[in-house]
């Protein structure tokens, strides 16, 4: 009989702390032996493909080497009941490289979303993608990621014909494809309906084809406004049967496990240790379909550098009823909790 691993069953299974050994992972070995050399060869080998080596990349790689290592700092945890104590190593808290910190961030994000943001209504998992020919612009200027957020939210409101304030969504930018290739796209959670005068009404139907078209038009218009593409580029892309822009939506779901799982999935780390291995000094990264990509250590770190966000870069944004402002307004109107 197959066992269903729910959110609660997984928490019970992992309730006891187990000391990590990050230094035994292939990722740690790659970073430890190659991250300093990367700085010396970057200009000659990788700058033409990835642009200048950013300071946050070198800092992230260096601090990852301290993550989970007791020798680099730890906190003592003590139990007043059983008098048992243990040491918990400090984490690097860096984004884009460390799988452990990424997994922890995803779990905390899911708990925050479930407990404090989304309401008790059905939701959909959404994905917005753009064609390969447009991804290059986002590779060298991460500020352009705002284009994807604006285009997706504007396309939803336009296609559904509903005031933005009555909709609710959360979008997160992901920059890695399944093969760790640079692939900027949005994952999100969309409430499957709208609020009118405080009453929630389900969407009758969503025209995905119209949503695709509206999203493509907005992405192209915003890139054109930045003078990154020409009028001819816009006309050529829109004249194709498939613009390369794509919108996917799941079926509506309305249960605790699905909501937490999707929230954790959209905030997941770009790198999976389960896909990474080293054979004869060759780094191998395997996709979900079993396709293998081979790199030398420096090529792999250069590829990984694209997944490191800028300092203070916002990767998640809240829209409509789920925006911070709207949630704050509702909190002010709600009655205060009874005095104890």
C-alpha positions in Angstrom: 0.0 0.0 0.0 1.3 3.4 -1.0 1.8 6.0 1.8 0.8 9.6 1.2 3.3 12.0 2.6 1.3 14.9 3.9 2.7 18.1 5.4 1.9 17.0 8.9 3.3 13.4 8.5 6.6 14.9 7.1 6.9 17.3 10.1 6.4 14.4 12.5 9.0 12.3 10.7 11.6 15.1 10.8 10.8 16.4 14.3 14.2 15.4 15.7 17.2 17.5 14.7 20.0 15.8 12.7 23.3 17.5 12.2 24.0 18.2 8.5 27.3 17.3 6.9 27.4 19.8 4.0 31.2 19.2 3.4 30.4 15.7 2.1 28.1 17.0 -0.7 29.3 17.4 -4.3 28.2 21.0 -4.3 30.5 21.8 -1.3 33.4 20.1 -3.0 32.9 22.1 -6.2 32.7 25.4 -4.4 35.5 24.7 -2.0 38.0 23.7 -4.7 37.0 26.1 -7.5 35.4 29.3 -6.2 38.7 31.3 -5.8 39.9 30.2 -9.2 36.6 31.4 -10.8 37.5 35.0 -10.0 40.9 34.8 -11.9 39.5 33.1 -15.0 36.1 34.9 -15.2 37.1 37.7 -17.5 38.8 35.4 -20.1 36.3 32.5 -19.9 32.9 33.7 -18.9 32.5 37.5 -19.0 31.4 37.4 -22.7 28.6 35.0 -21.8 27.5 36.1 -18.3 28.7 39.7 -18.0 30.9 41.0 -15.2 31.3 38.8 -12.1 29.0 40.4 -9.4 30.2 40.9 -5.9 27.2 39.1 -4.5 28.2 35.9 -6.4 31.6 35.8 -4.8 30.2 36.6 -1.3 27.5 34.0 -1.7 30.0 31.2 -2.7 32.4 32.1 0.1 29.7 32.2 2.8 28.2 29.0 1.6 31.4 27.2 2.7 30.7 28.2 6.3 27.0 27.1 6.3 26.3 24.2 8.6 29.9 23.9 9.8 30.3 23.9 13.6 33.8 25.3 13.4 32.4 28.5 11.9 29.9 29.2 14.7 27.0 27.5 16.4 24.3 28.1 18.9 23.7 25.8 21.9 20.2 24.5 22.3 19.3 23.4 25.8 16.1 21.5 27.0 15.0 22.4 30.6 13.0 19.2 30.7 15.4 16.5 29.9 18.6 18.6 30.4 19.9 17.5 27.0 21.8 20.1 24.9 23.2 20.1 21.4 25.0 22.5 19.1 23.3 23.8 15.9 25.7 25.3 13.3 24.9 28.7 11.9 23.6 28.9 8.4 24.7 31.3 5.6 21.1 32.5 4.8 22.3 33.2 1.2 20.0 32.9 -1.8 20.6 31.1 -5.0 23.3 28.6 -4.0 22.7 26.9 -0.7 20.1 24.1 -1.0 19.6 23.9 2.8 18.9 27.6 3.3 16.7 27.5 0.2 14.7 24.6 1.6 14.3 26.3 5.0 13.2 29.6 3.3 10.6 27.7 1.2 9.1 26.0 4.3 8.9 29.3 6.3 7.4 31.0 3.2 4.8 28.3 2.9 3.8 28.6 6.6 3.6 32.4 6.3 1.5 32.3 3.2 -0.9 29.6 4.6 -1.3 31.2 8.1 -1.2 34.9 7.3 -1.9 35.7 3.7 -4.2 33.5 1.7 -7.8 33.1 2.5 -10.0 30.0 2.8 -11.0 29.9 -0.8 -9.9 27.7 -3.8 -6.6 28.6 -5.5 -4.7 27.8 -8.7 -1.0 27.3 -9.3 0.1 29.5 -12.3 3.2 29.7 -14.4 4.1 32.5 -16.8 7.1 31.9 -19.3 8.7 33.9 -22.1 10.6 32.8 -25.2 14.3 32.1 -25.3 15.0 35.1 -27.5 13.8 37.5 -24.8 15.5 35.8 -21.8 18.9 37.3 -22.7 17.8 40.8 -21.6 16.9 39.6 -18.1 20.2 37.8 -17.8 22.3 41.0 -17.6 19.8 43.3 -15.8 17.8 41.7 -13.0 15.8 44.9 -12.6 13.9 43.9 -15.7 12.2 41.1 -13.7 9.6 43.7 -12.8 8.4 43.5 -16.4 7.3 39.9 -15.8 5.4 40.8 -12.6 3.6 43.8 -14.3 2.8 41.9 -17.5 1.4 38.8 -15.7 -0.8 40.9 -13.2 -2.0 43.2 -16.0 -2.8 40.4 -18.3 -4.9 38.6 -15.6 -6.9 41.7 -14.7 -7.5 42.5 -18.4 -8.5 39.0 -19.5 -10.8 38.4 -16.5 -12.3 41.9 -16.8 -12.2 42.4 -13.1 -10.9 45.2 -11.0 -7.3 44.5 -9.8 -8.4 45.2 -6.2 -10.9 42.4 -6.3 -8.4 39.7 -7.4 -5.7 38.1 -5.3 -2.4 36.6 -6.3 1.2 35.9 -5.2 4.0 35.7 -7.8 7.6 34.6 -7.4 10.4 34.9 -10.0 12.3 31.8 -10.7 15.5 32.1 -12.9 16.5 28.4 -13.3 15.1 25.8 -15.6 15.1 22.1 -14.9 18.7 21.8 -16.3 19.8 24.8 -14.2 19.8 26.9 -17.5 18.9 30.6 -17.2 15.1 30.6 -17.6 13.3 33.6 -16.0 9.7 32.8 -15.3 6.9 33.3 -12.8 5.3 30.8 -10.5 2.3 32.0 -8.5 -0.8 31.3 -6.5 -4.0 32.8 -7.8 -7.3 32.9 -5.9 -9.8 31.2 -8.1 -12.3 34.0 -7.9 -12.8 37.6 -6.9 -14.2 39.6 -4.0 -17.1 42.0 -4.6 -18.3 43.9 -1.5 -16.6 41.3 0.6 -18.3 38.4 -1.1 -16.2 35.8 -2.9 -17.4 34.5 -6.3 -15.6 31.8 -8.3 -14.4 32.4 -11.9 -16.8 30.9 -14.3 -14.1 30.1 -16.8 -10.6 31.5 -17.7 -9.7 32.0 -21.4 -6.1 30.7 -21.4 -5.6 31.6 -25.1 -6.6 35.2 -24.4 -4.5 35.3 -21.3 -1.5 34.1 -23.3 -2.0 36.8 -25.9 -2.5 39.6 -23.3 0.7 38.5 -21.4 2.8 38.4 -24.6 1.6 41.9 -25.7 2.4 43.4 -22.3 5.9 41.8 -22.1 6.7 43.0 -25.6 5.3 46.5 -24.9 7.4 46.9 -21.7 10.6 45.6 -23.4 9.9 48.0 -26.3 9.5 50.9 -23.9 13.0 50.0 -22.5 14.3 50.2 -26.1 15.5 46.6 -26.0 13.4 45.5 -29.0 12.2 47.3 -32.1 8.7 47.7 -33.7 9.7 45.0 -36.2 10.6 42.6 -33.4 7.2 43.1 -31.8 5.3 42.6 -35.0 7.3 39.5 -35.9 6.8 37.8 -32.6 3.0 38.7 -32.4 2.5 37.4 -36.0 3.7 33.9 -35.1 1.3 31.1 -34.4 3.0 30.8 -31.0 4.7 33.9 -29.6 6.8 31.8 -27.2 5.0 33.4 -24.2 3.0 30.9 -22.3 0.6 30.7 -19.4 -0.3 27.5 -17.5 -2.8 27.1 -14.8 -3.6 24.1 -12.6 -7.0 22.9 -11.7 -8.4 24.7 -8.6 -7.4 23.1 -5.2 -8.7 23.8 -1.7 -6.9 21.7 0.9 -4.1 22.4 3.4 -1.6 20.1 1.9 -1.9 21.4 -1.7 -1.8 25.0 -0.6 1.4 24.5 1.5 3.0 22.3 -1.2 2.4 24.9 -4.0 3.6 27.7 -1.7 6.8 25.8 -0.9 7.3 24.8 -4.6 7.1 28.3 -6.0 9.7 29.5 -3.5 12.0 26.5 -4.0 15.8 26.8 -4.4 17.1 26.7 -8.0 19.6 23.9 -7.3 18.7 20.3 -6.3 21.5 18.2 -4.7 19.7 15.1 -5.8 20.4 16.0 -9.4 24.1 16.8 -8.9 27.0 14.4 -9.0 30.7 14.3 -9.8 32.4 11.6 -11.9 36.1 11.8 -12.8 36.2 15.6 -12.1 33.2 16.1 -14.4 30.1 17.8 -12.9 26.9 16.1 -13.9 23.5 17.6 -13.5 20.5 15.4 -14.3 17.0 16.7 -15.2 13.8 15.1 -14.1 13.5 13.4 -17.5 16.9 11.8 -17.0 18.8 14.1 -19.4 22.4 14.8 -18.2 24.4 18.0 -18.6 28.1 17.8 -18.1 30.4 20.7 -17.1 33.8 21.3 -15.6 33.7 22.8 -12.1 34.3 26.4 -13.3 31.6 26.1 -16.0 29.1 24.9 -13.4 29.8 27.7 -11.0 29.5 30.3 -13.8 26.1 28.8 -14.7 25.1 28.9 -11.0 26.0 32.5 -10.8 23.0 33.5 -12.8 20.7 32.2 -10.0 22.2 34.5 -7.3 19.8 37.5 -6.8 21.0 41.0 -6.2 21.2 42.2 -2.6 17.7 43.1 -1.3 16.1 42.0 -4.6 12.4 41.2 -4.1 11.7 37.8 -5.6 8.1 37.6 -4.4 5.3 40.1 -4.8 1.8 40.2 -3.5 -1.1 41.6 -5.6 -4.7 42.7 -5.2 -6.4 41.5 -2.0 -3.2 39.7 -0.9 -1.0 42.8 -1.2 0.5 44.1 2.1 -1.6 47.3 1.9 -4.9 45.6 1.4 -4.2 43.1 4.2 -3.3 46.0 6.5 -6.5 47.8 5.6 -8.6 44.8 6.5 -6.6 44.2 9.7 -7.5 47.8 10.9 -11.2 47.1 10.2 -11.3 43.8 12.0 -12.5 43.8 15.6 -9.7 43.6 18.2 -9.2 40.2 20.0 -11.1 39.9 23.3 -9.1 40.9 26.4 -8.0 38.0 28.5 
